[in-house]
Amino acid sequence: MRSIILYAYPLETDGLSLQGDMLYRAMKENGEEAVACHWQSDFEKEWLYQTFHPNVAIGVGFWGYTPELILHPQKFGVTPIPWFVADGWVANYQDIIGNLPLVFVTSDWVRQTYERDGVQTKNFVTAHVGVEPEVFKPIPKTNPAVFKLREMWGIKPEEKVLLTMGGDVTSKGAQEVFRALAKIGTRFPNWKYICKAWDEERDHKDEEVQLLEELGLPKERIVFLSGSWSRHFMPYALNAADIYVAPSRLDGYGMIQVEAQACGIPVVSIDAMGPKETIVHGKTGFLARVDSTVDLESELVYPEMGFEEQGRIVFDKPKTFAYRANVDELAEYLYTLLAHDEKREAMGEAARAHAVQNFHYRNLAHQMTDTIKERLNLT
């Protein structure tokens, strides 16, 4: 079987590019014939179709990439196999996606989202995103690189570090964590919370500042960072933390939560969406129950979604677009891990074993390859 892998290639630092690049490298390491190409490079894709002669085009993205990941390969007689994430709701291309012989999705929750929005999912298969355990591995806090990073963050020896990374941090549940820390109060005062967003001018920044003032949390204990961090740096950042916390409001998978577990860092998240499928509650971390949801009755559509003009679609019934974790449970779970070193360390060891056993990127790529060959009768 010859595969062309379509993603943001060469490797970029966003999740979709990392997802595709791990699959590409794993397939090569597993002895499969595969080439990589940027999902938007139509001319290069056409050249590869006619020189490499792939059987399948595995494309990483979401339903909005249908023209590039599905229609373009089909035009040249190549079978498209999208590996989809969810992005809010499926506004278009339901029949095109539903008629494919095979569609991979990053979690069963993603499959449920496509099904909710009118896609026939009988040929959908859940394929989790892998982790590189040789890269994401436990590094002692005494390691000079990790020690220096904690020093740069202003961490005192007696302080425990909570870390949230990605998006604008509020989308990863940072505001719920603020409220949980306020509930912990003086029961455990020696913490520092690192919030790393993509952009300095992040969404919800004013909300976050106002909330911190209302809660009376000490501002010197919360560090906001931004920018792009390399793949090489990420394991050190994760190992500089004691707890990875991300009760995300919307997270179809949560790659970094698996990476944190691979580093031996317990994770506190939300009992919904992708995290529910990757974290073992009470063993590798904690999952706080859903306290509320944000449900919308209508939404705008645009030409870039494949519509002729901008408009608004009214849903037959409201769609859930975001979740909120229960703050009381977050507080108790965080306190347990902050105050009990042996418990935290034991959960970290279990998290590492769980990630290596269930999310090794080469094993997951092998499973995907076997599924493709079986479903499409390829060798």
N, C-alpha and C positions, 0 to 999 in steps of 0.2 A: 504494500500500500504506500502510495506517495501522497504526502499532504503538504499543502501550502497553509501557513499559519498567518492570519491577517490580524494585525494589531498595530499599535503605535510603535513602529520599529524604524530605526534603532531604538533601544530601550530608553524610555523616559521614566520619570519618578512617580507618575500617577498609577493608581491601582490597576486600571485596565491594561496598561502597558506591561506592568509587572506580571499580571495574570497570564498574558499571552507569552511573554518571554520565558517564564518558568515552564510553560507547556512545551514551547519550541525546544528549549535546551534539554528538557527531560526526554522528549521523544528522540532527539539525536543521541543522548546518552544511553537510551534503551535500545539503540540500534535500528531505529525507524528512519525511513527516507523522508526528510522534511526540509522545507525552506521557509524563510520568514519574509514578509513583505508588509509595508505600511498599508493599512486598510483603505486609505484614500488614494493610493498611487495606481490609478486605473491603467496607465500605460505600462508600468512595470508588471502589474498583475497579468495583463494580457500577454506580455512577453513570456512570463513564467508559465502561463497556461500552455503556450505553444512550444516551449523548449523543455521544461521540466515535466510536463504532461501529468499534473496531479490528478489523483482520483477524487480527492475531496479538498474543499477549502474550509478550514476551521476558522471562524471569525469571532473575535472577542468584542463584545459591545452590548448594546441594548436595542430594543425594537426600532429605534429611530435610525439605526445604521442599516436597516433592511436593504436599501438600494445598493449599498457598497458590499455588504457581506452576503447577501442572498441573490439579488437580481443580477448583479454583475457576473458572478461565477456561472450562474445558470445560462447566461447569454452565450457563454463559451463552452457549454457542455460539461461543466465541472459541478459536482454535487456539493451544495453548500451545507455546512453544519455549524450553525451559530452556537456560541457559548455565551448565553445571555445573562446579564444582571437585570435587576428591576430599576426603573427610573420614574418613580411616581406612579404613573398609570400607563396602560397600553392604549394609545389614542388611535392607532392606525395599523394597517398591514395584518390584521388578525387572520384572514384567510390564507395569505401567503405563508405566514409562519406556521399556521396549523396544518398546512398540507405538506410540510417537509417530512421526509422519512425519519429524521432524527434531529432533535434540538437538545443541547446541553444547557442546564441552568445551574447557577452557583449554589442554590439551596432549594429545599422543597418549598419554602416560603415564596421564593421567586416564582416557582411553578404555579403556586396558588394565586399569585397576583396576576399572572397571564391568564389563568383560567377565569378568574373573577372578571377580567375585562374582555371576555369573549373569544379567547383563543382556545382551539381544540388542543388539549395537551396529552393526548394518548401516546404520542411519540416523544414526549419529554423525558429526559433522564437527568437526575441530579448528579452533578460533578463538582465536588468541592474544590476550592483553590488550595494548592499545596503550599508547603513551607520547606525551606532548605535547612534541615537540622544541622548541617555542617557549618552554616553561616549563622543562623539564629540558634544560639546555644548559651547555656549559663556561663557567665563571666563573673568571678568574685568581685565584691565591692572593693577589695584590696588591690585589684588590678590597677596599675598606674593610670591607664586611660580612663577607666570608670571612676576612679578616685578623683582625678582632675576634673572630670565632667561634673561630679557632685559638688566639687569645690567651686566651679564656675557658676553653678546654680545657687550657690550660697547655702548649701546644706550643712547643718551642724551635725556632729557625730550622733547625738541623741535623737535626731529627727528621722521620721519615716517619710518616704517620698511617694506621692500619688502622681500618676502620669496619665494624661489624655492627649491623644494626637489625632489630627485630621480635620478636614473641613474648616468650619469656623468655631470649633470646639463645642458651641452650644448644640449643634446638630448631633454631636457625639454625647450629649447628656450632661455637659458641664454645669448648667444651671441647676439641674437636679442634684449634682454632687455638691455644689455650694450649699444648698439647703440641707443636705445630709450632714455636712461638716458642721453647720450651725447647730444641728440637733445633738451632735456628739459633744460639742462645747468643751467644757473643762475635763470631761472624762478622759480625754486623750488630747492634750494641747500641742504635743510635739510632732507636728506634721508640716509638710510643705507640699503644695499642689502645683505641678507644672502643667500648663495648658499650652499646647503647641498647635497653632493654626497654620493654614497655608499662607494667608495674607495678613499683613499688619492691620489694614483697614478691613477687618473682618465684619461680616454681618453680625448683628446682635451685640456689638461692642458696647453701645450705650446702655442696652438692657442689662448687660453683665455688670457694668460699673454701678448702675443704680441698685441692682440686686445686692451686690456686695455691701454697699452702704446700708441698705435696709436691714441686712442680716447682721451687720456689725462684725463681719469677719476681718481679721487683721490682714491688711493689704500686703504686708511684707511677707506673708506666708503663701501668697499666690503669685506665681510668675507666669506672665504671658510671653510666649515666643512665637515667631512666625518664620516663614521661608521654606525653602526646599532642602531636605536632608537626604544625603546619598544612601544607597543601599548598604555601603560599607559602614556608615556611621550608625545606622538604625540599631544594630544589636547592642552597641555600647549605650545608646540612649535608653533602651528598654531595660538593660541590666543595671543602669543607674537608679532605676525605680525599685520600690518595694512592692507596689501594687499597681497594676494597670486597671484603670477604671474608665468605662465607656458605656453607660446605659443609653445607647444611641436612640435617638428619636426615629431614625429611619436607617436601617442597615441590612441590606439583603444578604450579606455574608459576614464581613468583619475580618478581613485578612490580618490586620495588625493584632487582633485579639488572639489569633492562632500563633502569630509570631511571638507575642509576649509569652504564651504558654510554652512554646519551644525554648524560650530563654529561661524557663523555670520561674516565671513571674505569675502569681495567681491573678485572675481577672474577675472584676465585678462588673456585670453587665445587666441586660434586661431579658426577661423570660419571654422572648418573642423573636420573630424574624430569624436571620442567620445565626446570631449568637446562641439561640436555643439549640442549634444543631452542632455547635462546636465546643461548648463549655459544659462540663459535667458538674451540675449543681452540687455543692457540698464536697466535691472532690478536687476539681481543678480550679474552682472559683465559685462565685455565687451569682445567681440570676434573680434579680428583684422582679416581682410581679408587675404587670402592667396596671397602672393606676387610672389612666385615661387615654383617650385617643382624640386625634383631630380628624374630623370627618367633613368632607366637602360635598356639596350638592351639584356643583358645576365647575367647569374649568375651561380656560382658553385653549384654542388650538391655533397653530401657525403654519404658513407654507413650508417651513423647514421640517415640519412633522409629516409632510406629504399631502397636505391639504391645499386646495386651490387658493384659498384666501383665509385671512384671519377670522375667527369666529368663536363662539362659545357653545360647548356641549353641556346639556343638562342631563345628569345621570338619572337612571330609573330609581336607584336608591343610593344614598350617600356612600362615598368611598373613603376608607381610612387612608389617610396620607401621612400620619405620624403617630408616634406613641410616646407616652410619658411613664417613666418608671416610678414605682412607689417610693417616696422619699424615706419613710420610716424604715422600710426594709433595707434600703441602701445604707442608712445610718448604722443599723445593727451589723450588717455585713462588713462595712468598712471598719467599724470599731473592733470587731472580732479579729480582723487581719492586722490592724494597727497595734492592738494591745497584746497579742499573743504570738510571740515570735515562733514558737515550735509549730503552732497550727499553720502559720503563714509559710514556713519553710517546707512542711510536709505537703501542703497543697501545691507549692511550687514544684516539688519533685514529681508529684503525680501529674501536674500539668505538662511537664517536659515529656514524661513517658507517654502520655495521651497524644501529644502532638506528633511525636516520632512514629508511634504505632499507627495512627489513623490518618495523618495528613502529610506524609512524606511525598514530596512533589513527584519523584520518579514513580512511586507506586500508583499515585492517582493518575498520572499520565498513562501508565500501562493499562489501568482499568478503562480509561477512555478509549485507548487504541483497540482493546479487545472488544469493547461495545460497538465501535464503528465497524470493525471487520465482521462481527457477527450480524449486526443489523443490515449491513449493505452487501454482505456476502463477498468480502474482499479478502485478499491474502497479502 
